[in-house]
């Protein structure tokens, strides 16, 4: 939780509102926008700063291009991550070669492979002299919009939405096994447009989590970002297309914050 002893709550940059308007993604430090669908750094920054303290451990089960790891380095939190894209894992680890300020373990791993995931994360925690992590972050692919790898176990390669949700719950179950009781976990998800209608994927995932796990919902934050690279310099044509049809432009994601109760 927020460290009242070491920071003035009047001046903190932690945002406690449920609507976040972000003009553009943070590109400072080691962040780079080379990976389509990557995390907006401001999200893990806010969650890490609010729900952990210095030297705590953050687990990201879809570590991707390293956004959460780079924010952990900035905020002096230790890190455990897994991702199914081995090339991306190697790329991120190469960017962290000179880091000595935190301990981090970024692993090539299918987070739905329960036994392998448990083995890897347990070993990482042993290295950190801990049994549990303090915060879990999850930014899964949004069903099969973007194919991130050719691995059939990659969630982005699943065509059926119900199967996608079931596999996502397996990944969350594996990650939550290592989150301390009373710890917070965050799921970032958005909606998709399919067959001429909006599919509220984020809310399907939220409902599945509430149905499957003993937890309390602590927040639903809507994040709106203007600097969507798919629409940069093309706002006019996107507005024209929307008006010609009957849909609204997606600029939002949902940030679901839960507290584990077991």
C-alpha positions as CSV (number, residue, x, y, z in Angstrom):
1,X,0.0,0.0,0.0
2,X,1.0,3.7,-0.3
3,X,3.9,4.5,2.0
4,X,2.7,7.4,4.1
5,X,5.9,7.5,6.1
6,X,8.2,8.2,3.1
7,X,6.0,10.2,0.8
8,X,3.6,13.2,1.1
9,X,0.1,12.1,0.1
10,X,-0.6,15.7,-0.8
11,X,2.0,15.8,-3.6
12,X,2.2,12.1,-4.7
13,X,1.7,11.4,-8.4
14,X,-0.4,8.3,-7.6
15,X,-3.7,8.7,-9.5
16,X,-6.7,7.6,-7.4
17,X,-9.4,8.5,-10.0
18,X,-11.2,5.9,-12.0
19,X,-10.6,7.7,-15.3
20,X,-7.1,8.1,-16.6
21,X,-6.5,10.4,-19.6
22,X,-3.0,9.7,-20.9
23,X,-1.8,11.9,-23.7
24,X,1.0,9.6,-24.8
25,X,2.9,6.5,-23.6
26,X,6.0,7.1,-21.5
27,X,9.1,6.6,-23.8
28,X,11.7,7.4,-21.2
29,X,14.5,5.2,-20.0
30,X,14.5,1.7,-21.5
31,X,11.0,1.8,-22.9
32,X,10.6,1.5,-26.6
33,X,7.5,1.1,-28.8
34,X,8.8,-1.8,-30.9
35,X,6.1,-4.3,-29.8
36,X,2.5,-3.9,-31.0
37,X,0.1,-4.2,-28.1
38,X,2.7,-3.5,-25.4
39,X,1.8,-2.1,-22.0
40,X,1.5,1.6,-21.4
41,X,4.2,2.2,-18.8
42,X,2.1,4.5,-16.8
43,X,-0.2,1.6,-15.8
44,X,2.4,-0.6,-14.0
45,X,4.1,2.5,-12.6
46,X,0.9,3.5,-10.9
47,X,0.1,0.0,-9.6
48,X,3.6,-0.8,-8.4
49,X,3.9,2.5,-6.6
50,X,0.5,2.3,-4.9
51,X,0.5,-1.4,-3.9
52,X,4.1,-2.2,-3.2
53,X,7.1,-0.9,-1.3
54,X,10.8,-0.8,-2.0
55,X,12.3,-4.3,-2.5
56,X,8.9,-6.0,-2.8
57,X,8.5,-8.5,-5.5
58,X,6.3,-8.0,-8.6
59,X,5.2,-10.9,-10.8
60,X,4.2,-10.2,-14.4
61,X,2.8,-13.4,-16.1
62,X,2.8,-11.8,-19.6
63,X,6.0,-9.9,-19.4
64,X,6.2,-9.0,-23.1
65,X,8.5,-6.2,-24.0
66,X,9.6,-5.6,-20.4
67,X,7.4,-2.6,-19.5
68,X,6.7,-3.8,-16.0
69,X,10.3,-4.8,-15.4
70,X,11.6,-1.4,-16.5
71,X,9.1,0.3,-14.1
72,X,10.3,-2.1,-11.3
73,X,13.9,-1.0,-12.0
74,X,12.7,2.7,-11.8
75,X,10.9,2.1,-8.5
76,X,13.4,-0.3,-6.9
77,X,11.2,-3.4,-6.8
78,X,12.4,-6.9,-7.6
79,X,10.8,-8.7,-10.5
80,X,9.7,-12.1,-11.7
81,X,8.3,-12.4,-15.3
82,X,7.3,-15.0,-17.8
83,X,6.5,-14.8,-21.5
84,X,6.0,-17.4,-24.2
85,X,8.0,-15.4,-26.8
86,X,11.6,-16.5,-26.3
87,X,13.0,-13.9,-28.7
88,X,11.3,-11.1,-26.7
89,X,12.5,-12.5,-23.4
90,X,16.1,-12.5,-24.7
91,X,15.7,-9.0,-26.0
92,X,14.4,-7.7,-22.7
93,X,17.1,-9.5,-20.7
94,X,19.8,-7.9,-23.0
95,X,18.5,-4.5,-22.1
96,X,18.8,-5.3,-18.4
97,X,22.4,-6.7,-18.5
98,X,24.0,-3.8,-16.6
99,X,21.2,-3.6,-14.0
100,X,22.4,-4.1,-10.4
101,X,19.9,-2.0,-8.5
102,X,17.2,-4.8,-8.4
103,X,17.0,-8.6,-8.6
104,X,15.0,-9.8,-11.6
105,X,14.2,-13.0,-13.4
106,X,12.5,-12.8,-16.8
107,X,11.8,-16.3,-18.0
108,X,10.8,-18.0,-21.2
109,X,7.7,-19.9,-20.1
110,X,4.1,-20.8,-21.1
111,X,2.2,-19.6,-18.1
112,X,-0.6,-22.2,-18.8
113,X,2.0,-25.0,-18.3
114,X,1.2,-25.4,-14.6
115,X,4.1,-27.7,-13.6
116,X,6.8,-25.8,-15.5
117,X,5.5,-22.4,-14.4
118,X,5.4,-23.5,-10.7
119,X,9.0,-24.9,-11.0
120,X,10.4,-21.7,-12.6
121,X,8.6,-19.2,-10.2
122,X,9.4,-21.3,-7.1
123,X,13.1,-21.3,-8.1
124,X,13.0,-17.6,-8.6
125,X,11.4,-17.0,-5.2
126,X,14.1,-19.2,-3.6
127,X,16.7,-17.0,-5.1
128,X,14.9,-14.0,-3.7
129,X,14.6,-15.7,-0.2
130,X,10.8,-15.4,-0.4
131,X,7.8,-17.6,-0.6
132,X,5.3,-15.2,-2.2
133,X,5.2,-12.1,-4.4
134,X,3.6,-8.8,-3.4
135,X,1.8,-7.8,-6.6
136,X,0.7,-9.6,-9.7
137,X,0.2,-7.9,-13.1
138,X,-1.5,-9.5,-16.1
139,X,-1.8,-7.8,-19.5
140,X,-2.9,-10.7,-21.7
141,X,-3.4,-10.6,-25.5
142,X,-6.8,-9.6,-26.5
143,X,-8.0,-12.9,-27.8
144,X,-6.8,-13.4,-31.4
145,X,-6.4,-9.8,-32.7
146,X,-2.6,-9.9,-33.0
147,X,-0.6,-13.1,-33.4
148,X,2.4,-12.7,-31.2
149,X,4.1,-16.0,-31.9
150,X,3.5,-19.2,-33.9
151,X,3.3,-21.3,-30.7
152,X,-0.1,-23.0,-30.5
153,X,-0.1,-22.5,-26.7
154,X,0.1,-18.8,-27.2
155,X,-3.2,-17.3,-26.1
156,X,-3.2,-15.0,-29.1
157,X,-3.6,-18.0,-31.3
158,X,-6.8,-19.3,-29.8
159,X,-9.8,-18.8,-32.1
160,X,-12.6,-19.7,-29.7
161,X,-13.4,-17.0,-27.1
162,X,-14.6,-19.5,-24.4
163,X,-11.4,-21.5,-24.8
164,X,-9.4,-18.2,-24.5
165,X,-11.1,-17.3,-21.3
166,X,-10.6,-20.8,-19.9
167,X,-6.9,-20.7,-20.7
168,X,-6.5,-17.2,-19.3
169,X,-8.0,-18.5,-16.0
170,X,-5.4,-21.3,-15.9
171,X,-2.7,-18.7,-16.3
172,X,-4.2,-16.5,-13.5
173,X,-4.6,-19.5,-11.3
174,X,-0.9,-20.4,-11.7
175,X,0.1,-16.8,-11.0
176,X,-2.2,-16.3,-8.0
177,X,-0.7,-19.4,-6.3
178,X,2.3,-17.3,-5.6
179,X,0.6,-14.0,-4.6
180,X,0.5,-13.4,-0.8
181,X,-2.8,-13.4,1.0
182,X,-4.2,-9.9,0.9
183,X,-2.0,-9.0,-2.0
184,X,-3.3,-7.1,-5.0
185,X,-3.5,-8.3,-8.6
186,X,-4.2,-6.3,-11.7
187,X,-5.7,-7.3,-15.0
188,X,-5.5,-5.0,-18.0
189,X,-7.9,-5.8,-20.9
190,X,-9.9,-4.0,-23.6
191,X,-12.8,-4.6,-25.8
192,X,-12.7,-6.0,-29.4
193,X,-14.8,-5.5,-32.5
194,X,-15.9,-8.7,-34.2
195,X,-18.7,-9.5,-36.7
196,X,-20.0,-5.9,-36.6
197,X,-20.4,-5.7,-32.8
198,X,-18.4,-4.8,-29.7
199,X,-17.3,-7.9,-27.7
200,X,-16.7,-6.8,-24.1
201,X,-13.8,-9.1,-23.6
202,X,-12.5,-7.2,-20.5
203,X,-15.7,-7.7,-18.7
204,X,-15.9,-11.4,-19.6
205,X,-12.4,-11.8,-18.1
206,X,-13.4,-9.8,-15.0
207,X,-16.5,-12.0,-14.5
208,X,-14.5,-15.2,-14.9
209,X,-12.0,-14.0,-12.3
210,X,-14.8,-13.1,-9.8
211,X,-16.5,-16.5,-10.4
212,X,-13.3,-18.5,-10.1
213,X,-11.3,-16.9,-7.3
214,X,-12.0,-15.6,-3.8
215,X,-11.2,-12.0,-4.2
216,X,-12.6,-8.5,-3.8
217,X,-12.9,-6.0,-6.6
218,X,-11.1,-2.8,-5.6
219,X,-11.3,-0.8,-8.7
220,X,-12.4,-0.5,-12.4
221,X,-10.3,2.1,-14.1
222,X,-10.9,3.3,-17.6
223,X,-7.7,4.4,-19.3
224,X,-8.0,6.5,-22.4
225,X,-4.8,7.1,-24.5
226,X,-4.5,9.6,-27.4
227,X,-1.2,8.4,-28.8
228,X,-2.5,5.2,-30.3
229,X,0.2,4.5,-32.9
230,X,-2.4,2.8,-35.2
231,X,-4.3,6.1,-35.4
232,X,-1.5,8.7,-35.2
233,X,-1.8,11.2,-38.0
234,X,-5.0,9.6,-39.2
235,X,-7.7,10.9,-36.8
236,X,-9.6,12.4,-39.7
237,X,-10.0,9.2,-41.6
238,X,-10.9,7.2,-38.5
239,X,-13.6,9.7,-37.6
240,X,-14.9,9.5,-41.2
241,X,-15.0,5.7,-41.1
242,X,-16.9,5.8,-37.7
243,X,-19.4,8.3,-39.0
244,X,-20.0,6.3,-42.1
245,X,-20.7,3.2,-40.0
246,X,-22.3,3.0,-36.5
247,X,-19.4,2.3,-34.2
248,X,-17.2,4.3,-31.8
249,X,-13.4,4.4,-31.8
250,X,-11.5,2.4,-29.3
251,X,-9.0,4.4,-27.2
252,X,-9.7,2.7,-23.9
253,X,-8.6,-0.2,-21.8
254,X,-10.0,-1.4,-18.5
255,X,-7.7,-1.8,-15.5
256,X,-9.3,-4.2,-13.0
257,X,-7.8,-4.2,-9.5
258,X,-8.5,-7.1,-7.2
259,X,-7.4,-8.1,-3.6
260,X,-6.7,-11.8,-3.0
261,X,-8.5,-13.2,0.0
262,X,-7.0,-16.6,0.4
